[in-house]
Amino acid sequence: MPELDFTGLKDAAYRGFKPQFEKVVADARRRRRRRHVLTVATAAMLLAGSGVAVAARPDAPAPPPAGIGGVRTPDFMPTPGGTPTPGTDQGVVTGRPVAGDLNHIYLRWSKCGGCGIRWAGTEDGGRHWRTGDLPVPVNATLDLRAAGPRTLVARYVPRSAPDNRYAEWIASTDGGSTWRKVQPRTAEALPAGWQVLGRRSGPTTEPLVAVDPATGDIVQLGQRSTLHNAMLVESVPAEAGLWVSGFTGERIATDGRITGTGGAAEVSRDGGRTWSRHAFPDDLAASDDVGGPAVATRDGRTVYAIGRVRGSLVVWRSADGGATWTRAAGTADVGDRTIRAALRPDGVLVVQAGISAQEDPVMLASSDGGATWRRTTLGPGADPRAVSGGFVQTGWPDSKGVWVSTDGATWSWVDPPELP
């Protein structure tokens, strides 16, 4: 940061990035189009009361089953104000769904300000759902994650806490029925085979953490990322290494925004103990707010760094795991849309330009490593998460359910639950 010194403001902004990160990004982009000064606001659950329980209530009523597919498969990015998806009744606030595999899907929800925070989960791909209490203060902000089919962790900060240093963790290894408090331990490297979590404020502010899928134990790195505004690339398979995207520097824009400069990617192949970095020469970025270029790889050797430069899609390709890079010839007009990208198992490179309906998203595909691009049908596939048996992706916040796929190319829709 420059010396005048905006560090406190920036840290406060990072602390505000909690449950609805992508919605905050989309809102920020709309404000920029109107030339307003960017203000990062906390999207928190405003709930009342306090107190921590040890386990979920065994008598918690279960919502009615939602089924798979519903009446019809919704648009991937439905038009704002269109037909609401199940589970979005007025008064019910839900979080982003998370998946332990193609059948085990979970989300956090709340009915009213004083009703507490709850979880809902399915073990059969959405045919039946059950629900229970989350043993956290009802006024907390909370991030729910899945580390395995029946292993969940939740990180929460009571509303009365001054900042994220007072965050606490809880874990469940039985699909949410019982919970225990977990104290993360610090290590020089994250254990192999553990689920690495992309935290909302990013590894620049908070070290990367990993969860044991069997026990729910948590380990965090001892060091934070040295990149600015960094984020973990969660769509990269674990066997391809840890990839972090961010910036080598920052500048203050004319409208007062703090933006990144020098888009860069870092990779670690030893659990975060050591890192190698490559900075791209054209300020490559997938978003103006958090993270540098989008990174796409399946094996960690053939890697693509993708973003936009002055409204045009730019692709850099590495054939040696990020040691050297070559700029691909293909391009497309993407404006100032947010970029997401992934390399499918069939070798097709896919790009989603725009992550919310308000960005008027478009989908692009390349079968020749970014040399040429074709426009294709908008749908999931550019921001998948690998799970046992396939892949999952949400359309959240525009779509409240989950897309699932066994091959990363053909996707099916799972309705969210109809919450009471």
C-alpha positions as CSV (number, residue, x, y, z in Angstrom):
1,M,0.0,0.0,0.0
2,P,1.2,3.6,-0.5
3,E,2.2,5.4,2.6
4,L,-0.7,7.7,3.1
5,D,-1.8,5.1,4.3
6,F,-4.9,3.2,3.2
7,T,-4.1,0.0,5.0
8,G,-6.7,0.4,7.7
9,L,-9.4,1.1,5.1
10,K,-8.4,-1.9,3.0
11,D,-8.3,-4.2,6.0
12,A,-11.8,-3.1,7.0
13,A,-13.0,-3.7,3.5
14,Y,-11.5,-7.2,3.6
15,R,-13.3,-7.9,6.8
16,G,-16.5,-7.0,5.1
17,F,-16.1,-9.7,2.4
18,K,-17.9,-12.5,4.1
19,P,-20.9,-14.6,3.1
20,Q,-21.8,-13.2,-0.3
21,F,-18.5,-12.4,-2.1
22,E,-19.6,-12.8,-5.7
23,K,-22.8,-10.7,-5.1
24,V,-20.6,-8.0,-3.6
25,V,-18.4,-8.1,-6.7
26,A,-21.4,-7.9,-9.1
27,D,-22.9,-5.0,-7.1
28,A,-19.5,-3.2,-7.3
29,R,-19.3,-3.6,-11.0
30,R,-22.8,-2.1,-11.5
31,R,-21.7,0.9,-9.3
32,R,-18.6,1.4,-11.4
33,R,-20.7,1.5,-14.6
34,R,-22.5,4.5,-13.0
35,R,-19.1,6.0,-12.1
36,H,-19.8,5.9,-8.4
37,V,-16.9,5.5,-5.9
38,L,-16.6,1.9,-4.8
39,T,-17.7,1.2,-1.3
40,V,-17.4,-2.3,0.1
41,A,-20.3,-3.1,2.4
42,T,-20.7,-6.1,4.7
43,A,-23.4,-8.5,3.6
44,A,-24.1,-10.0,7.0
45,M,-27.0,-11.8,8.6
46,L,-28.5,-9.4,11.2
47,L,-29.7,-11.8,13.8
48,A,-30.3,-11.2,17.5
49,G,-29.1,-13.0,20.7
50,S,-26.1,-15.0,21.7
51,G,-25.0,-18.3,23.1
52,V,-23.3,-21.4,21.7
53,A,-24.8,-25.0,21.8
54,V,-22.8,-28.2,21.6
55,A,-25.0,-30.1,19.1
56,A,-27.9,-29.5,16.7
57,R,-31.4,-30.0,18.1
58,P,-32.4,-33.7,17.5
59,D,-36.1,-32.7,17.2
60,A,-35.5,-30.1,14.4
61,P,-38.3,-30.3,11.8
62,A,-37.2,-31.3,8.3
63,P,-38.4,-29.3,5.3
64,P,-40.5,-31.1,2.7
65,P,-38.5,-32.8,-0.1
66,A,-37.6,-30.6,-3.1
67,G,-36.7,-33.3,-5.7
68,I,-34.4,-33.0,-8.6
69,G,-35.1,-30.7,-11.5
70,G,-38.4,-29.2,-10.3
71,V,-40.9,-28.2,-13.0
72,R,-38.1,-27.1,-15.3
73,T,-34.3,-26.6,-15.3
74,P,-33.8,-22.9,-14.7
75,D,-31.6,-20.6,-16.8
76,F,-28.0,-20.6,-15.6
77,M,-28.2,-16.9,-15.0
78,P,-32.0,-16.1,-14.9
79,T,-33.1,-12.6,-15.7
80,P,-33.6,-10.5,-12.5
81,G,-37.2,-10.5,-11.5
82,G,-38.0,-13.7,-13.3
83,T,-39.6,-16.8,-11.9
84,P,-38.2,-17.4,-8.4
85,T,-36.4,-20.7,-7.7
86,P,-37.6,-23.0,-4.9
87,G,-36.2,-22.1,-1.5
88,T,-36.3,-18.4,-2.0
89,D,-39.5,-17.5,-0.1
90,Q,-39.6,-14.0,1.3
91,G,-38.0,-14.0,4.8
92,V,-35.7,-17.0,4.2
93,V,-32.0,-16.0,3.8
94,T,-29.8,-18.7,2.3
95,G,-26.1,-18.9,1.6
96,R,-24.1,-20.4,-1.2
97,P,-24.6,-24.2,-1.5
98,V,-21.6,-26.4,-0.9
99,A,-21.1,-30.1,-1.9
100,G,-19.1,-33.0,-0.4
101,D,-19.8,-35.0,-3.5
102,L,-22.6,-35.2,-6.1
103,N,-25.1,-36.4,-3.6
104,H,-24.2,-34.6,-0.4
105,I,-25.1,-30.9,-0.7
106,Y,-25.5,-28.4,2.1
107,L,-26.4,-24.7,2.7
108,R,-26.9,-22.3,5.6
109,W,-30.2,-20.5,6.0
110,S,-32.2,-18.4,8.4
111,K,-35.9,-17.6,8.6
112,C,-35.9,-14.4,10.7
113,G,-33.6,-12.1,12.6
114,G,-34.0,-13.9,16.0
115,C,-34.5,-17.4,14.7
116,G,-30.8,-18.4,14.6
117,I,-28.7,-19.8,11.8
118,R,-29.5,-23.3,10.5
119,W,-28.2,-25.8,8.0
120,A,-30.0,-27.9,5.4
121,G,-28.5,-30.9,3.8
122,T,-29.3,-33.7,1.4
123,E,-27.6,-37.1,1.0
124,D,-29.4,-38.2,-2.1
125,G,-28.8,-35.4,-4.6
126,G,-31.7,-33.3,-3.6
127,R,-34.5,-35.9,-3.4
128,H,-34.9,-35.4,0.4
129,W,-33.5,-32.7,2.7
130,R,-33.1,-32.4,6.4
131,T,-32.3,-29.4,8.6
132,G,-30.9,-28.5,12.0
133,D,-29.4,-25.7,14.1
134,L,-25.9,-24.4,13.7
135,P,-24.4,-24.1,17.2
136,V,-23.3,-20.5,16.8
137,P,-24.5,-17.1,18.2
138,V,-27.6,-16.1,16.3
139,N,-26.0,-12.7,15.4
140,A,-22.9,-14.3,13.8
141,T,-21.7,-14.0,10.2
142,L,-20.9,-17.5,9.0
143,D,-19.2,-19.3,6.2
144,L,-20.2,-23.0,5.8
145,R,-18.0,-25.4,3.8
146,A,-17.9,-29.1,3.0
147,A,-14.6,-31.0,3.3
148,G,-16.1,-34.4,2.5
149,P,-19.5,-36.1,1.9
150,R,-20.5,-35.8,5.6
151,T,-17.7,-33.5,6.9
152,L,-18.6,-29.9,7.3
153,V,-16.9,-26.9,8.9
154,A,-18.2,-23.5,9.6
155,R,-16.2,-20.4,10.5
156,Y,-18.2,-17.7,12.3
157,V,-17.6,-14.3,13.8
158,P,-20.1,-13.0,16.5
159,R,-21.5,-9.6,15.6
160,S,-20.1,-8.2,18.8
161,A,-16.5,-9.2,17.8
162,P,-14.4,-6.2,16.5
163,D,-12.8,-8.1,13.6
164,N,-11.9,-11.5,12.1
165,R,-9.3,-12.2,14.8
166,Y,-12.1,-13.4,16.9
167,A,-13.4,-15.9,14.4
168,E,-14.1,-19.4,15.7
169,W,-14.5,-22.8,13.9
170,I,-16.9,-25.7,14.4
171,A,-16.9,-29.1,12.6
172,S,-19.3,-32.0,12.0
173,T,-18.4,-35.4,10.7
174,D,-22.0,-36.7,10.6
175,G,-23.6,-34.4,8.0
176,G,-24.5,-31.7,10.5
177,S,-26.2,-33.8,13.3
178,T,-23.5,-33.0,15.9
179,W,-20.8,-30.3,16.0
180,R,-17.7,-29.6,18.0
181,K,-15.4,-26.6,18.3
182,V,-12.1,-26.8,16.4
183,Q,-9.0,-24.9,17.0
184,P,-6.8,-24.6,13.9
185,R,-3.2,-25.4,14.3
186,T,-0.4,-23.7,12.3
187,A,2.0,-25.6,10.1
188,E,4.6,-24.9,7.4
189,A,2.7,-26.9,4.9
190,L,-0.9,-28.1,4.4
191,P,-1.3,-31.9,4.7
192,A,-1.7,-33.8,1.4
193,G,-5.3,-35.1,0.9
194,W,-6.9,-32.5,3.0
195,Q,-9.5,-30.1,1.6
196,V,-8.1,-26.6,1.0
197,L,-10.6,-23.8,1.5
198,G,-10.7,-20.5,-0.3
199,R,-11.4,-18.0,2.4
200,R,-13.5,-15.0,1.6
201,S,-10.9,-12.3,2.4
202,G,-8.2,-14.2,0.5
203,P,-4.7,-15.5,1.4
204,T,-3.3,-11.9,1.4
205,T,-5.2,-11.2,4.6
206,E,-5.7,-14.7,6.1
207,P,-3.5,-17.8,5.5
208,L,-4.8,-20.7,3.5
209,V,-6.4,-23.5,5.6
210,A,-7.1,-27.1,4.9
211,V,-9.6,-29.5,6.6
212,D,-9.1,-33.2,7.3
213,P,-12.1,-34.8,5.4
214,A,-12.2,-37.6,8.0
215,T,-12.0,-35.7,11.3
216,G,-12.8,-32.1,10.6
217,D,-9.4,-31.0,12.0
218,I,-8.0,-27.8,10.6
219,V,-4.5,-26.7,9.7
220,Q,-3.5,-23.2,8.5
221,L,-0.3,-22.0,6.9
222,G,2.0,-19.9,9.0
223,Q,2.5,-17.4,6.2
224,R,0.1,-15.3,4.1
225,S,0.4,-14.7,0.4
226,T,2.8,-12.0,-0.7
227,L,0.5,-11.0,-3.6
228,H,-1.9,-8.2,-3.2
229,N,-5.7,-8.9,-3.3
230,A,-4.9,-12.6,-3.7
231,M,-7.4,-15.4,-4.0
232,L,-7.1,-19.2,-4.1
233,V,-8.1,-20.8,-7.4
234,E,-10.6,-23.3,-6.1
235,S,-11.4,-24.8,-9.5
236,V,-7.9,-26.3,-9.9
237,P,-7.8,-30.0,-8.9
238,A,-5.8,-30.8,-5.8
239,E,-3.3,-32.9,-7.7
240,A,-2.3,-29.9,-9.8
241,G,-0.9,-28.0,-6.8
242,L,-2.0,-24.9,-4.9
243,W,-2.6,-21.9,-7.3
244,V,-3.1,-18.4,-6.0
245,S,-4.0,-15.4,-8.3
246,G,-3.4,-11.8,-7.4
247,F,-1.3,-8.7,-8.1
248,T,2.3,-7.6,-7.6
249,G,1.3,-4.0,-6.8
250,E,-1.5,-1.6,-6.3
251,R,-2.6,1.9,-7.4
252,I,-5.3,4.4,-6.4
253,A,-7.6,5.1,-9.3
254,T,-8.9,8.6,-10.1
255,D,-12.3,7.7,-8.5
256,G,-10.5,6.6,-5.2
257,R,-10.7,2.9,-5.7
258,I,-7.7,0.7,-4.8
259,T,-6.9,-1.5,-7.8
260,G,-4.3,-4.1,-8.5
261,T,-1.4,-3.8,-11.0
262,G,0.8,-6.5,-12.4
263,G,-1.5,-9.6,-12.6
264,A,0.3,-12.7,-11.3
265,A,-0.1,-16.3,-10.4
266,E,1.8,-18.3,-7.8
267,V,1.9,-22.1,-7.4
268,S,3.0,-24.4,-4.6
269,R,3.6,-28.1,-5.1
270,D,4.5,-28.9,-1.5
271,G,1.4,-27.8,0.4
272,G,2.4,-24.2,0.6
273,R,5.9,-24.6,2.0
274,T,7.5,-22.9,-1.1
275,W,6.0,-20.9,-3.9
276,S,7.0,-19.9,-7.5
277,R,5.5,-16.8,-9.1
278,H,4.9,-15.5,-12.6
279,A,3.8,-11.9,-13.3
280,F,2.2,-11.1,-16.6
281,P,3.3,-8.0,-18.6
282,D,-0.1,-6.6,-19.4
283,D,-1.9,-6.2,-16.1
284,L,-3.9,-9.3,-16.8
285,A,-6.9,-9.4,-14.4
286,A,-10.2,-11.3,-14.2
287,S,-11.8,-8.8,-11.8
288,D,-11.1,-5.3,-10.7
289,D,-11.7,-6.2,-7.1
290,V,-10.1,-9.4,-5.9
291,G,-7.7,-11.8,-7.6
292,G,-5.6,-11.4,-10.7
293,P,-6.0,-13.6,-13.8
294,A,-8.2,-16.7,-13.9
295,V,-6.1,-19.9,-13.8
296,A,-7.2,-23.0,-15.6
297,T,-5.4,-26.4,-15.4
298,R,-6.1,-30.0,-14.8
299,D,-2.6,-31.5,-14.4
300,G,-0.7,-28.5,-13.1
301,R,1.6,-28.7,-16.2
302,T,-0.5,-27.3,-19.0
303,V,-1.8,-24.1,-17.4
304,Y,-3.7,-21.1,-18.8
305,A,-3.8,-17.6,-17.2
306,I,-6.9,-15.8,-18.6
307,G,-8.2,-12.3,-18.1
308,R,-9.0,-9.1,-19.9
309,V,-6.9,-6.2,-21.0
310,R,-8.7,-3.0,-22.1
311,G,-11.9,-4.9,-22.8
312,S,-10.3,-7.8,-24.7
313,L,-9.8,-11.4,-23.7
314,V,-6.2,-12.3,-23.2
315,V,-4.8,-15.8,-22.7
316,W,-1.3,-16.9,-21.6
317,R,-0.4,-20.6,-21.9
318,S,2.3,-22.6,-20.1
319,A,3.4,-26.1,-21.0
320,D,5.8,-26.5,-18.1
321,G,3.8,-25.8,-15.0
322,G,4.2,-22.1,-15.0
323,A,7.9,-21.8,-15.5
324,T,7.5,-20.2,-19.0
325,W,4.5,-18.6,-20.7
326,T,3.4,-17.8,-24.3
327,R,0.6,-15.5,-25.2
328,A,-2.1,-17.2,-27.3
329,A,-3.4,-15.6,-30.5
330,G,-7.1,-15.8,-29.8
331,T,-9.1,-13.0,-28.3
332,A,-12.7,-11.8,-27.9
333,D,-14.5,-8.7,-26.7
334,V,-15.5,-9.1,-23.1
335,G,-15.8,-5.5,-22.0
336,D,-15.3,-5.1,-18.2
337,R,-17.0,-8.3,-17.3
338,T,-15.6,-10.6,-14.5
339,I,-13.8,-13.6,-16.0
340,R,-14.0,-17.3,-14.9
341,A,-12.2,-20.1,-16.7
342,A,-11.6,-23.8,-16.6
343,L,-10.0,-26.6,-18.6
344,R,-12.5,-29.4,-19.1
345,P,-11.4,-33.1,-18.9
346,D,-12.1,-33.3,-22.7
347,G,-9.5,-30.6,-23.3
348,V,-11.9,-27.7,-24.1
349,L,-10.9,-24.4,-22.5
350,V,-14.1,-22.6,-21.4
351,V,-14.5,-19.0,-20.3
352,Q,-17.5,-17.3,-18.6
353,A,-17.4,-13.5,-19.0
354,G,-19.8,-12.1,-16.4
355,I,-20.7,-13.9,-13.2
356,S,-24.2,-12.4,-12.6
357,A,-27.2,-11.6,-14.7
358,Q,-26.6,-7.9,-14.4
359,E,-23.3,-8.4,-16.2
360,D,-25.1,-9.9,-19.3
361,P,-22.7,-12.9,-19.2
362,V,-21.4,-14.7,-22.3
363,M,-19.8,-18.1,-22.7
364,L,-16.7,-18.8,-24.8
365,A,-15.0,-22.1,-25.7
366,S,-11.6,-23.0,-27.4
367,S,-10.5,-26.4,-28.6
368,D,-7.0,-25.2,-29.7
369,G,-5.5,-23.8,-26.5
370,G,-6.8,-20.3,-26.9
371,A,-5.8,-19.8,-30.6
372,T,-9.4,-19.3,-31.6
373,W,-12.6,-18.8,-29.7
374,R,-16.3,-19.5,-30.4
375,R,-19.3,-18.3,-28.5
376,T,-21.4,-21.1,-27.0
377,T,-24.5,-21.6,-24.9
378,L,-24.3,-20.0,-21.4
379,G,-24.1,-22.6,-18.7
380,P,-22.0,-24.1,-16.0
381,G,-18.5,-25.4,-16.5
382,A,-16.2,-22.4,-16.2
383,D,-16.0,-22.3,-12.4
384,P,-16.4,-26.0,-11.3
385,R,-15.3,-27.6,-8.0
386,A,-14.0,-31.1,-8.2
387,V,-15.7,-33.6,-5.9
388,S,-15.8,-37.3,-5.6
389,G,-17.5,-38.6,-8.7
390,G,-17.5,-35.4,-10.8
391,F,-17.9,-31.7,-10.5
392,V,-20.3,-29.1,-8.9
393,Q,-21.0,-25.5,-9.7
394,T,-23.5,-23.0,-8.4
395,G,-25.2,-20.1,-10.2
396,W,-25.5,-18.3,-6.9
397,P,-26.7,-15.7,-6.2
398,D,-28.9,-15.6,-9.4
399,S,-29.7,-19.4,-9.1
400,K,-30.0,-20.8,-5.6
401,G,-29.4,-24.5,-6.4
402,V,-26.5,-26.5,-7.6
403,W,-25.4,-27.8,-11.0
404,V,-23.7,-31.3,-11.0
405,S,-21.7,-33.2,-13.6
406,T,-19.9,-36.5,-13.9
407,D,-17.7,-35.3,-16.8
408,G,-17.5,-31.5,-16.5
409,A,-19.3,-31.1,-19.9
410,T,-22.9,-32.2,-19.3
411,W,-24.7,-30.8,-16.3
412,S,-27.8,-31.4,-14.4
413,W,-29.7,-29.2,-12.0
414,V,-30.5,-29.9,-8.3
415,D,-33.2,-27.8,-6.8
416,P,-32.6,-26.1,-3.4
417,P,-34.9,-27.2,-0.6
418,E,-38.3,-25.6,0.1
419,L,-37.4,-24.2,3.5
420,P,-40.1,-23.7,6.1
